[in-house]
């Protein structure tokens, strides 16, 4: 793997991680009634954000590590 591919993959993993944290924070704002949406939407955003931030980076790394 060349350096450009590795750098791109690292940036994608970081973007996924930060997006997950943003979704989680959005869910917290909804849950705290700072944003006018149903609380169930807050729970969904928090759940998806946690999955996105904690598990997706390792899934992507494992997927890219496995040869096709």
Secondary structure, DSSP 8 states (H G I E B T S, - for coil): --HHHHHHHHHHHHHHHHHHHHHHHHHHHHHTTSS-S-HHHHHHHHHHHHHHHHTHHHHHHHHHHS--
